[in-house]
Amino acid sequence: MMLREIITPKKRSVTVQLPEEMVGKTVEVIAFEIETAKKEPSRAQRLRRIEALTKSSLVDLSGFSFDRDEANDYDG
């Protein structure tokens, strides 16, 4: 079993209430500062970033045509 609590302490001493299943067992208590959550980028911001990353890889296929019969002509 795992217990996770994110708190903002108002003083140096904090009391943690453990679930009954943890009583009598060896547990580890870890305290570290976490960064405030960064705001998720909007959909438009993500799309602009993707476009910027892939812009150099784009290929113009507007003049491309695919001929299935020609592609499957193994005799020719």
Residue, then its C-alpha position, 0 to 999 in steps of 0.5 A: m500500500m502507498l500513501r501520498e499526500i501533498i501539503t503546504p506546511k504552516k510550521r516545521s512540525v507535521t503529523v501524518q496519519l497512516p492507514e491501519e494497514m501500515v501500522g506495525k510495518t516498516v515505512e519510509v517517509i520522504a519530504f522534498e519540495i516540489e515545483t509548482a505545476k507548470k501550465e500546460p500549453s494550449r492546443a494551438q501552442r502545441l501545434r505551432r511547436i510541432e509545425a516548427l519542429t517538422k517544417s524542415s522535413l515537409v515534402d511537397l507531394s501535390g504533383f505526385s500520382f500513384d499508379r497501382d497497376e504500374a507499381n504491381d507490374y513485375d514483368g515490366 
